[in-house]
Amino acid sequence: MSIDDAWRAAFADFDNSGVDKSIDGLFTPTGSGLGSYDDPEFREAVLRIVEERLEEETERRAWRRGSEVF
């Protein structure tokens, strides 16, 4: 029996009838989800992070360009 066959057999035998599939009681943090994108402070923070990373990447590429050896 291959490992794939053993996995398939174990998966087929798995009994999930006792698993609670309800969504009651799930914790959803406030400020999460699509509503956060409308928050101006959130948008500013994301833009600031993107600009910082872009600047770092630009500096890194400029340094690599100047240090190439042919």
N, C-alpha and C positions, 0 to 999 in steps of 0.2 A: 504494500500500500504506500503510495507516495505521500509526501507531506501535504500536498494539496487535497488529496482524497481524505486524509485524516482531519484536516481543517474543515472541509465541507461536512463531514459526518458530525463533528463536534458542533458545528454551527446549526445543523439541522436538528440536533438533539437538545439544543438550548431551550429552556422553558422560561419565557419572560412573562408568563401570566400573572406573576406576583408583582410586577413592576408598576409603580404608580405613574400613569401617563398623563395625569391632569396637570394643568398649569397653575392651579390655585396655590398660592403661597410662594410663587417665584419672586425673587427679589429683583427689582428693576431700579438701579440707582437713578436719582433725580439728575437731570441735566444730561442724560445719556440719550442716544438715539438721534433721530433726524432733527428734533427740536433744537439741539445744540448748534446746528449749523446756522440757525437764524440769530444766535447770540452774537452781538458785535464784538464783545470781549474775546469770545472763543475764536472768531474769525481773525481778529488782530493777532492773537497769540499764534495761530497757525501760520499766518503770513510772515510773522517775525521769524519763526523757526525755519520756514522755507527759505527766506532771504538769507539767514545765517548759514544754512547748509549750502546754498548756492554760492555764496561768497567763499566759503571754505573750499568747495570743490574747484572754483575758478582759481584760487590761489595755489591749490595742489597741482592743478594741471599746468599752470604757468611755471611752477618750480620744476616739474618734470621736463617740460619743454626745454628749459635752460640747462638741464643737467644731462642731456643725451650725449652719448659718446658714439662716434661713427668709426 
